[in-house]
Amino acid sequence: MPEIKKVLVANRGEIAIRVFRTCRKMGIGTVAIYTHADRKAPHVRYADEAYCITDSPADTTYLKMDRIIDIAKKTGAAIHPGYGFYAENADFARACADEGIIFIGPSPEHIELMGSKTGARKAMQEAGVPVVPGTKDPVEDLEEAKKVADEIGYPIMLKAVHGGGGKGMRLVEKPEDLESAFRTAQSEALNAFGSSEVYIEKFIVQPHHVEIQVMGDMHGNALHFFERECSIQRRHQKVIEEAPSPFINDETRAKMYEVAVKAVKKLGYYSAGTLEFIVGADQNFYFLEMNTRLQVEHPVTELITGVDLVNQMIRVAEGKELLYKQDEIIRRGHAIECRIYAEDPSNNFAPSPGLITVYEEPGGPNVRVDSGAYQGYEVPLYYDPMIAKLCTVGKDREYAIRNMRRALSEYKIAGIKTSIPFHLRVLKNETFLSGNYDTGFIDNKFDFEDLKRKENEDVTVPVIAAAIKQLLSEKIAAERAVTRPDVGESNWKRSGKLYNICNRLA
């Protein structure tokens, strides 16, 4: 395989910048793509080269396979897909191979296999990985669904065969709810993935969502990079992740590592991947799915291992062996990630696009921010609402939580609603602090009324908004003036006052 000298990231926002940073460290050139809506996005500014892939502001999609391939050929770049968009699209990976472009990810065949939930279950069973009781193939009709549900027992979960991100999923707790849920899951799956096929799994009561980070190369080597706990979820999408899991015991942990690495070797899988498991209260674990890409939450793994996973992905794509042996991957400390969404958690996490009027990131020891935002950035409505990932690390879980509380309190964003107040309340919740929380935490253990009360008591946002309004009005008045006075307060001083107000009250 040839050495990679330039990388195009077929993505946007913080993940594009994240990949570019490793490329810059490795002396590799970077290429960004963008839409008209994203022309001022940070990833466009960060890259060495940037190319627009849309023809008009009305066109907001990044799903432009032919254009992306053409830009990669023109620039001589390999392609890293990030996550989302084409990250788990076998046709895209195959198109790259057909055009002689290095795809920084797994083979099209592995993407295709793991992209089929039923195909993945079969493959994992053959590799000796425990799976949740359920159907091996798509359920053909409602009558078959009723029969299967009666056999494995309620509650059950309906899942889209080609699904992900919580779409096409329905929990069914009793027989009389099955027909409605079945029709809804089929319709949602068809709209989201182009296929109405669904399958059935036994629903595990009080489940924990725990995943194992793996990496393979083209020489048959495979490694695990420990686990991540991902049970804080809203609408089946992760909100907070931590590593290691505070719930599973060492015996369960060792078993999970063993079956994950064994599966990677059995499949001949290469590049980064994640085996996701559901873990019951009894510590029994079952395979859910394998993500054939870099995960959103990969920074917590990097923080506790010191390994740059993107660097390893690039090495593997060049045909090189993994840089480490398993005994060289050492876990140190505890890390937590809070996804910063442009959402209103007090209003059922409704999207909150708009202009960011104040943006100041936290810093200091043991803090990492992967961001796709800045002051003056307009958060568009067209894309995922996550604008940043805030991570902290400490010598143990208690210290990681302390660092996260401090970092969240320093994170100042105005002009839009964000998930920061939600995260602050979670980090004070007794169930979360105990470490024994499950995927039902937000629905069953989080006090949204308390969150609303705290927000109503917080004078920070209106004070900052008033300060901004005053600053802008003075700026406009100054711009309209024919002459500027020789004395008086400068814009620099006014900006300093605004900065100090934000620091004192936020």
BELFEN-V394287 format. One record per residue. N is the residue number from 1. RES is the residue in one letter. PHI is phi in whole degrees, 0 to 359 (999 if undefined). D_CENTER is the distance of its C-alpha to the mean C-alpha in Angstrom with 1 decimal. Layout:
BEGIN
{{N | RES | PHI | D_CENTER} {N | RES | PHI | D_CENTER}}
END
This chain:
BEGIN
{{1 | M | 999 | 29.9} {2 | P | 288 | 30.3} {3 | E | 289 | 28.7} {4 | I | 278 | 25.8} {5 | K | 249 | 27.0} {6 | K | 207 | 24.5} {7 | V | 232 | 20.9} {8 | L | 261 | 19.7} {9 | V | 262 | 16.0} {10 | A | 276 | 15.7} {11 | N | 198 | 12.9} {12 | R | 218 | 12.7} {13 | G | 64 | 11.7} {14 | E | 296 | 10.1} {15 | I | 289 | 8.9} {16 | A | 297 | 12.5} {17 | I | 296 | 14.0} {18 | R | 303 | 12.3} {19 | V | 292 | 14.0} {20 | F | 301 | 17.1} {21 | R | 297 | 17.6} {22 | T | 294 | 18.1} {23 | C | 300 | 20.2} {24 | R | 299 | 22.3} {25 | K | 296 | 22.9} {26 | M | 271 | 24.0} {27 | G | 75 | 26.3} {28 | I | 257 | 24.5} {29 | G | 292 | 24.7} {30 | T | 232 | 21.8} {31 | V | 229 | 21.7} {32 | A | 255 | 19.5} {33 | I | 241 | 19.7} {34 | Y | 203 | 19.6} {35 | T | 260 | 21.0} {36 | H | 303 | 23.7} {37 | A | 294 | 21.4} {38 | D | 252 | 19.3} {39 | R | 297 | 22.5} {40 | K | 256 | 22.1} {41 | A | 291 | 18.4} {42 | P | 300 | 18.0} {43 | H | 294 | 16.8} {44 | V | 291 | 20.1} {45 | R | 289 | 22.0} {46 | Y | 284 | 20.6} {47 | A | 288 | 21.3} {48 | D | 290 | 24.9} {49 | E | 226 | 25.2} {50 | A | 214 | 23.6} {51 | Y | 227 | 24.5} {52 | C | 280 | 24.3} {53 | I | 248 | 23.7} {54 | T | 242 | 24.9} {55 | D | 262 | 28.5} {56 | S | 205 | 28.3} {57 | P | 299 | 26.4} {58 | A | 288 | 26.3} {59 | D | 266 | 24.3} {60 | T | 245 | 20.6} {61 | T | 273 | 19.0} {62 | Y | 266 | 17.4} {63 | L | 274 | 18.6} {64 | K | 238 | 21.7} {65 | M | 303 | 22.2} {66 | D | 298 | 25.8} {67 | R | 293 | 25.3} {68 | I | 296 | 22.4} {69 | I | 298 | 24.6} {70 | D | 297 | 27.6} {71 | I | 293 | 26.0} {72 | A | 298 | 25.0} {73 | K | 293 | 28.5} {74 | K | 296 | 30.0} {75 | T | 266 | 28.3} {76 | G | 70 | 28.4} {77 | A | 260 | 24.7} {78 | A | 283 | 22.5} {79 | I | 240 | 19.2} {80 | H | 253 | 15.7} {81 | P | 275 | 13.4} {82 | G | 68 | 10.0} {83 | Y | 227 | 7.6} {84 | G | 77 | 8.8} {85 | F | 48 | 12.4} {86 | Y | 263 | 14.5} {87 | A | 299 | 12.2} {88 | E | 237 | 13.8} {89 | N | 251 | 16.9} {90 | A | 296 | 20.0} {91 | D | 296 | 22.3} {92 | F | 293 | 20.5} {93 | A | 299 | 20.6} {94 | R | 291 | 24.2} {95 | A | 297 | 25.1} {96 | C | 300 | 24.1} {97 | A | 298 | 26.3} {98 | D | 297 | 29.1} {99 | E | 265 | 29.2} {100 | G | 75 | 29.2} {101 | I | 261 | 25.8} {102 | I | 288 | 23.8} {103 | F | 260 | 20.4} {104 | I | 275 | 18.1} {105 | G | 176 | 16.8} {106 | P | 284 | 18.6} {107 | S | 288 | 21.6} {108 | P | 303 | 21.8} {109 | E | 295 | 23.6} {110 | H | 290 | 20.9} {111 | I | 299 | 18.2} {112 | E | 296 | 20.8} {113 | L | 297 | 21.7} {114 | M | 283 | 18.4} {115 | G | 286 | 17.5} {116 | S | 265 | 20.5} {117 | K | 300 | 19.8} {118 | T | 288 | 23.5} {119 | G | 295 | 24.0} {120 | A | 295 | 21.3} {121 | R | 300 | 23.0} {122 | K | 298 | 26.3} {123 | A | 298 | 25.2} {124 | M | 290 | 23.8} {125 | Q | 298 | 27.0} {126 | E | 294 | 29.1} {127 | A | 273 | 27.2} {128 | G | 85 | 28.1} {129 | V | 269 | 24.8} {130 | P | 293 | 25.4} {131 | V | 237 | 24.0} {132 | V | 292 | 24.2} {133 | P | 305 | 27.6} {134 | G | 168 | 27.5} {135 | T | 276 | 28.3} {136 | K | 274 | 28.0} {137 | D | 237 | 28.4} {138 | P | 302 | 27.6} {139 | V | 280 | 29.8} {140 | E | 285 | 32.4} {141 | D | 205 | 33.6} {142 | L | 297 | 33.8} {143 | E | 297 | 36.8} {144 | E | 295 | 35.0} {145 | A | 300 | 32.1} {146 | K | 297 | 34.7} {147 | K | 296 | 36.3} {148 | V | 296 | 33.1} {149 | A | 299 | 32.1} {150 | D | 294 | 35.6} {151 | E | 289 | 35.6} {152 | I | 270 | 32.4} {153 | G | 88 | 32.8} {154 | Y | 279 | 30.8} {155 | P | 282 | 28.2} {156 | I | 233 | 26.3} {157 | M | 238 | 23.0} {158 | L | 272 | 23.1} {159 | K | 224 | 20.3} {160 | A | 292 | 20.0} {161 | V | 300 | 21.0} {162 | H | 254 | 18.7} {163 | G | 268 | 16.0} {164 | G | 170 | 12.3} {165 | G | 67 | 10.0} {166 | G | 84 | 13.1} {167 | K | 276 | 15.5} {168 | G | 77 | 18.9} {169 | M | 248 | 18.8} {170 | R | 217 | 21.8} {171 | L | 273 | 23.2} {172 | V | 238 | 26.9} {173 | E | 263 | 29.0} {174 | K | 211 | 32.5} {175 | P | 305 | 34.4} {176 | E | 293 | 35.3} {177 | D | 265 | 31.7} {178 | L | 295 | 31.0} {179 | E | 300 | 32.5} {180 | S | 298 | 30.6} {181 | A | 295 | 27.2} {182 | F | 297 | 28.0} {183 | R | 296 | 28.9} {184 | T | 294 | 25.9} {185 | A | 297 | 23.4} {186 | Q | 298 | 25.3} {187 | S | 296 | 25.4} {188 | E | 294 | 21.7} {189 | A | 296 | 20.9} {190 | L | 296 | 23.5} {191 | N | 292 | 22.2} {192 | A | 274 | 18.5} {193 | F | 233 | 19.3} {194 | G | 78 | 23.0} {195 | S | 216 | 24.1} {196 | S | 270 | 25.3} {197 | E | 293 | 25.4} {198 | V | 228 | 24.2} {199 | Y | 228 | 24.9} {200 | I | 239 | 25.6} {201 | E | 230 | 24.4} {202 | K | 294 | 26.0} {203 | F | 273 | 23.9} {204 | I | 274 | 23.7} {205 | V | 288 | 24.8} {206 | Q | 50 | 22.9} {207 | P | 280 | 20.2} {208 | H | 253 | 17.7} {209 | H | 258 | 14.4} {210 | V | 235 | 14.6} {211 | E | 233 | 13.2} {212 | I | 248 | 15.0} {213 | Q | 279 | 13.8} {214 | V | 233 | 16.5} {215 | M | 208 | 17.9} {216 | G | 236 | 21.1} {217 | D | 236 | 23.5} {218 | M | 279 | 26.2} {219 | H | 251 | 28.9} {220 | G | 89 | 27.9} {221 | N | 277 | 26.3} {222 | A | 212 | 23.3} {223 | L | 227 | 21.6} {224 | H | 250 | 19.3} {225 | F | 239 | 17.5} {226 | F | 72 | 17.7} {227 | E | 243 | 15.5} {228 | R | 226 | 12.7} {229 | E | 267 | 13.3} {230 | C | 230 | 10.7} {231 | S | 274 | 13.4} {232 | I | 278 | 12.8} {233 | Q | 224 | 11.6} {234 | R | 235 | 12.9} {235 | R | 54 | 13.9} {236 | H | 66 | 12.3} {237 | Q | 244 | 8.7} {238 | K | 290 | 7.4} {239 | V | 238 | 8.5} {240 | I | 228 | 9.8} {241 | E | 230 | 9.7} {242 | E | 213 | 12.8} {243 | A | 217 | 14.8} {244 | P | 282 | 17.3} {245 | S | 293 | 17.5} {246 | P | 279 | 20.2} {247 | F | 260 | 21.4} {248 | I | 287 | 22.3} {249 | N | 270 | 25.5} {250 | D | 295 | 26.4} {251 | E | 294 | 28.1} {252 | T | 297 | 25.2} {253 | R | 303 | 22.9} {254 | A | 296 | 25.4} {255 | K | 295 | 25.7} {256 | M | 295 | 22.0} {257 | Y | 300 | 21.9} {258 | E | 297 | 25.1} {259 | V | 289 | 24.2} {260 | A | 294 | 20.8} {261 | V | 294 | 22.7} {262 | K | 300 | 25.6} {263 | A | 295 | 23.5} {264 | V | 300 | 22.1} {265 | K | 293 | 25.7} {266 | K | 298 | 27.1} {267 | L | 283 | 25.0} {268 | G | 72 | 25.5} {269 | Y | 287 | 21.8} {270 | Y | 229 | 20.8} {271 | S | 88 | 17.8} {272 | A | 283 | 14.5} {273 | G | 202 | 13.6} {274 | T | 223 | 12.4} {275 | L | 266 | 14.9} {276 | E | 262 | 13.8} {277 | F | 233 | 16.7} {278 | I | 253 | 18.2} {279 | V | 241 | 20.6} {280 | G | 278 | 23.6} {281 | A | 298 | 25.6} {282 | D | 273 | 28.0} {283 | Q | 75 | 25.5} {284 | N | 287 | 25.8} {285 | F | 235 | 22.6} {286 | Y | 221 | 21.8} {287 | F | 294 | 19.6} {288 | L | 257 | 17.1} {289 | E | 194 | 15.6} {290 | M | 241 | 14.6} {291 | N | 270 | 11.6} {292 | T | 266 | 13.4} {293 | R | 197 | 10.9} {294 | L | 284 | 9.0} {295 | Q | 276 | 5.8} {296 | V | 307 | 2.8} {297 | E | 272 | 5.4} {298 | H | 300 | 8.3} {299 | P | 301 | 10.1} {300 | V | 294 | 11.5} {301 | T | 292 | 13.1} {302 | E | 297 | 14.4} {303 | L | 290 | 15.9} {304 | I | 268 | 17.8} {305 | T | 247 | 19.0} {306 | G | 76 | 19.6} {307 | V | 260 | 18.4} {308 | D | 276 | 16.8} {309 | L | 292 | 14.8} {310 | V | 294 | 14.8} {311 | N | 302 | 18.5} {312 | Q | 294 | 19.0} {313 | M | 298 | 17.4} {314 | I | 294 | 19.9} {315 | R | 302 | 22.7} {316 | V | 297 | 22.2} {317 | A | 296 | 22.2} {318 | E | 277 | 25.5} {319 | G | 87 | 26.9} {320 | K | 275 | 27.1} {321 | E | 283 | 26.9} {322 | L | 302 | 24.2} {323 | L | 284 | 25.2} {324 | Y | 239 | 25.3} {325 | K | 257 | 27.0} {326 | Q | 301 | 25.6} {327 | D | 287 | 27.9} {328 | E | 270 | 26.7} {329 | I | 271 | 23.2} {330 | I | 246 | 23.9} {331 | R | 273 | 21.7} {332 | R | 230 | 22.6} {333 | G | 78 | 21.7} {334 | H | 221 | 18.8} {335 | A | 229 | 15.5} {336 | I | 228 | 13.3} {337 | E | 238 | 10.0} {338 | C | 247 | 10.1} {339 | R | 279 | 7.7} {340 | I | 268 | 10.4} {341 | Y | 258 | 10.8} {342 | A | 277 | 13.9} {343 | E | 218 | 15.1} {344 | D | 256 | 18.3} {345 | P | 296 | 17.7} {346 | S | 282 | 21.5} {347 | N | 239 | 21.6} {348 | N | 58 | 19.4} {349 | F | 58 | 16.2} {350 | A | 293 | 17.9} {351 | P | 302 | 16.5} {352 | S | 226 | 18.2} {353 | P | 287 | 18.5} {354 | G | 143 | 21.2} {355 | L | 275 | 22.6} {356 | I | 277 | 21.4} {357 | T | 270 | 24.8} {358 | V | 226 | 23.9} {359 | Y | 214 | 21.1} {360 | E | 222 | 21.5} {361 | E | 277 | 19.0} {362 | P | 286 | 20.0} {363 | G | 212 | 21.3} {364 | G | 91 | 23.5} {365 | P | 298 | 23.4} {366 | N | 66 | 20.4} {367 | V | 235 | 17.9} {368 | R | 228 | 15.1} {369 | V | 236 | 13.5} {370 | D | 255 | 11.1} {371 | S | 236 | 12.2} {372 | G | 235 | 12.9} {373 | A | 223 | 15.7} {374 | Y | 199 | 19.3} {375 | Q | 294 | 22.4} {376 | G | 97 | 23.8} {377 | Y | 281 | 20.7} {378 | E | 265 | 20.7} {379 | V | 286 | 17.3} {380 | P | 282 | 17.8} {381 | L | 276 | 17.6} {382 | Y | 279 | 16.8} {383 | Y | 236 | 13.1} {384 | D | 305 | 9.8} {385 | P | 284 | 10.8} {386 | M | 287 | 8.2} {387 | I | 253 | 10.6} {388 | A | 195 | 9.7} {389 | K | 233 | 8.4} {390 | L | 255 | 11.6} {391 | C | 235 | 12.5} {392 | T | 226 | 16.0} {393 | V | 224 | 18.1} {394 | G | 210 | 21.5} {395 | K | 294 | 24.3} {396 | D | 208 | 23.3} {397 | R | 297 | 21.2} {398 | E | 301 | 23.7} {399 | Y | 288 | 23.5} {400 | A | 296 | 19.7} {401 | I | 293 | 19.8} {402 | R | 302 | 22.7} {403 | N | 296 | 20.9} {404 | M | 291 | 18.0} {405 | R | 301 | 20.6} {406 | R | 297 | 22.3} {407 | A | 295 | 19.4} {408 | L | 297 | 18.3} {409 | S | 292 | 22.0} {410 | E | 272 | 22.2} {411 | Y | 283 | 19.3} {412 | K | 246 | 21.3} {413 | I | 227 | 20.1} {414 | A | 230 | 22.7} {415 | G | 104 | 23.4} {416 | I | 224 | 20.4} {417 | K | 277 | 19.2} {418 | T | 223 | 16.0} {419 | S | 277 | 14.5} {420 | I | 302 | 16.2} {421 | P | 300 | 19.3} {422 | F | 299 | 17.4} {423 | H | 299 | 15.8} {424 | L | 298 | 19.3} {425 | R | 289 | 20.9} {426 | V | 300 | 18.6} {427 | L | 288 | 19.6} {428 | K | 248 | 23.2} {429 | N | 283 | 23.0} {430 | E | 297 | 25.4} {431 | T | 295 | 23.5} {432 | F | 296 | 20.3} {433 | L | 297 | 22.6} {434 | S | 291 | 24.4} {435 | G | 85 | 21.4} {436 | N | 254 | 22.5} {437 | Y | 244 | 20.1} {438 | D | 236 | 18.8} {439 | T | 290 | 16.5} {440 | G | 270 | 19.2} {441 | F | 303 | 18.9} {442 | I | 297 | 18.0} {443 | D | 287 | 20.7} {444 | N | 249 | 23.3} {445 | K | 240 | 23.0} {446 | F | 261 | 21.6} {447 | D | 263 | 24.4} {448 | F | 289 | 23.4} {449 | E | 295 | 27.1} {450 | D | 296 | 26.9} {451 | L | 299 | 24.0} {452 | K | 296 | 26.1} {453 | R | 298 | 29.1} {454 | K | 296 | 27.4} {455 | E | 294 | 26.2} {456 | N | 292 | 29.8} {457 | E | 280 | 31.2} {458 | D | 278 | 29.1} {459 | V | 268 | 31.2} {460 | T | 301 | 28.8} {461 | V | 298 | 27.4} {462 | P | 297 | 30.8} {463 | V | 294 | 32.4} {464 | I | 298 | 29.9} {465 | A | 300 | 30.2} {466 | A | 295 | 34.0} {467 | A | 296 | 33.9} {468 | I | 296 | 31.9} {469 | K | 301 | 34.3} {470 | Q | 296 | 37.3} {471 | L | 299 | 36.0} {472 | L | 294 | 35.3} {473 | S | 295 | 38.7} {474 | E | 294 | 40.4} {475 | K | 295 | 38.7} {476 | I | 296 | 39.9} {477 | A | 298 | 43.4} {478 | A | 295 | 43.6} {479 | E | 292 | 42.6} {480 | R | 280 | 45.3} {481 | A | 292 | 48.0} {482 | V | 289 | 50.6} {483 | T | 235 | 50.9} {484 | R | 256 | 48.9} {485 | P | 294 | 50.8} {486 | D | 282 | 51.6} {487 | V | 238 | 50.8} {488 | G | 110 | 48.2} {489 | E | 279 | 44.5} {490 | S | 273 | 42.4} {491 | N | 300 | 38.9} {492 | W | 299 | 37.8} {493 | K | 293 | 39.2} {494 | R | 298 | 37.7} {495 | S | 297 | 34.3} {496 | G | 297 | 34.9} {497 | K | 297 | 36.0} {498 | L | 299 | 32.8} {499 | Y | 300 | 30.8} {500 | N | 292 | 32.9} {501 | I | 300 | 32.6} {502 | C | 299 | 28.8} {503 | N | 292 | 29.0} {504 | R | 287 | 31.7} {505 | L | 252 | 30.3} {506 | A | 275 | 26.5}}
END
